[in-house]
Structures are given as C-alpha cells and as structure tokens.
Amino acid sequence: MKKTRTIEDQWVPVWDEEFTFPLTVPELALLRVEVQEYDMSEKHDFGGQTCLPVMELKQGIRAVPLHDRKGNRYKSVRLLMRFELI
C-alpha cells in the first residue's frame, strides 16, 4: 500500500506524486484508490474510492470517477490521474 502526503485546507487539492507498482500477474492486478478527508478536529472521513483493473488502464491523463462505500458513483467528483505503463 502506498500513501500520499496529507493536504490541508484545499478546496481543489493537488498531490503531484508518483508511485511505481511492480506486478507479477498484471492480468489479476487491481489498482484501488481511496480518498480521505482530513479534519483537524475529528478523525479522517471517507471521501471516495475506485478500483481499476490494471490491464484496462490506458496511458495518459484520465478523469477517474469516485464511488461511495456501497459502490455508487459520485456524480460530480473525479480524480485527475496520469498513468504510465512501463
């Protein structure tokens, strides 16, 4: 599991971080992304998640939709992600 740094007090956060994942069986690999909302006064709140089959990823910049815990897609929330397959 990899984790980005925490960004506080940003309406439109930008992480600008890169991760590399070595894969032994790409056909079975999934990329799971979870977003947490940071609250200074409370614990972190679940913000959304997505799970992407690695073999279906396309190189380049993609707007990835987020879902709630039950799998329902948020209508107006997306993560802008860049994928590079090496």
C-alpha positions as CSV (number, residue, x, y, z in Angstrom):
1,M,0.0,0.0,0.0
2,K,1.3,3.5,-0.9
3,K,0.1,6.7,0.7
4,T,0.2,10.4,-0.4
5,R,1.0,13.2,1.9
6,T,-1.9,15.0,3.6
7,I,-3.1,18.2,2.1
8,E,-4.9,20.5,4.5
9,D,-7.4,23.3,3.7
10,Q,-7.6,22.9,-0.1
11,W,-10.8,23.0,-2.0
12,V,-9.1,21.5,-5.0
13,P,-6.1,19.5,-3.7
14,V,-3.2,18.7,-6.0
15,W,-0.9,15.9,-4.8
16,D,1.5,15.7,-7.8
17,E,3.0,12.4,-6.6
18,E,4.2,9.4,-8.5
19,F,4.1,5.7,-7.4
20,T,5.5,2.6,-9.1
21,F,4.0,-0.8,-8.5
22,P,5.8,-3.9,-9.6
23,L,3.4,-6.6,-10.8
24,T,3.9,-10.3,-11.1
25,V,0.5,-11.1,-12.6
26,P,-0.9,-7.9,-14.3
27,E,-3.9,-9.8,-15.6
28,L,-5.2,-10.2,-12.0
29,A,-3.9,-6.9,-10.6
30,L,-6.3,-4.1,-9.4
31,L,-5.4,-0.5,-8.5
32,R,-7.5,0.6,-5.6
33,V,-7.5,4.3,-4.7
34,E,-9.2,5.7,-1.6
35,V,-9.6,9.4,-0.7
36,Q,-9.9,10.5,2.9
37,E,-11.0,13.9,4.0
38,Y,-8.7,15.4,6.7
39,D,-10.4,17.1,9.6
40,M,-8.2,18.9,12.1
41,S,-10.8,18.5,14.9
42,E,-12.0,15.0,14.1
43,K,-10.8,11.7,12.6
44,H,-10.4,11.4,8.8
45,D,-13.6,10.8,6.9
46,F,-14.1,8.6,3.9
47,G,-14.2,10.7,0.7
48,G,-14.5,8.2,-2.1
49,Q,-12.8,5.2,-3.7
50,T,-12.3,3.5,-7.1
51,C,-10.9,0.1,-8.1
52,L,-9.4,-0.2,-11.6
53,P,-8.2,-3.4,-13.3
54,V,-4.6,-2.7,-14.3
55,M,-4.9,-4.4,-17.7
56,E,-7.7,-1.9,-18.6
57,L,-5.7,1.2,-17.8
58,K,-4.8,3.4,-20.7
59,Q,-1.7,5.6,-20.7
60,G,-2.1,9.3,-20.3
61,I,-4.3,11.6,-18.2
62,R,-7.6,10.2,-17.1
63,A,-10.6,11.6,-15.1
64,V,-11.3,8.7,-12.7
65,P,-14.7,8.7,-11.1
66,L,-15.0,8.0,-7.4
67,H,-17.6,5.9,-5.6
68,D,-19.1,5.7,-2.1
69,R,-18.6,2.7,0.1
70,K,-21.6,0.9,-1.5
71,G,-20.2,1.3,-5.0
72,N,-22.5,4.2,-6.1
73,R,-20.7,6.7,-8.3
74,Y,-20.5,10.3,-7.2
75,K,-21.9,12.4,-10.0
76,S,-19.6,15.4,-9.7
77,V,-16.4,14.0,-8.2
78,R,-13.4,12.8,-10.2
79,L,-9.7,12.4,-9.7
80,L,-7.4,13.5,-12.4
81,M,-4.7,10.9,-12.7
82,R,-1.9,10.2,-15.1
83,F,-1.0,6.6,-15.9
84,E,2.3,5.4,-17.4
85,L,2.7,1.7,-18.0
86,I,6.3,0.6,-18.2
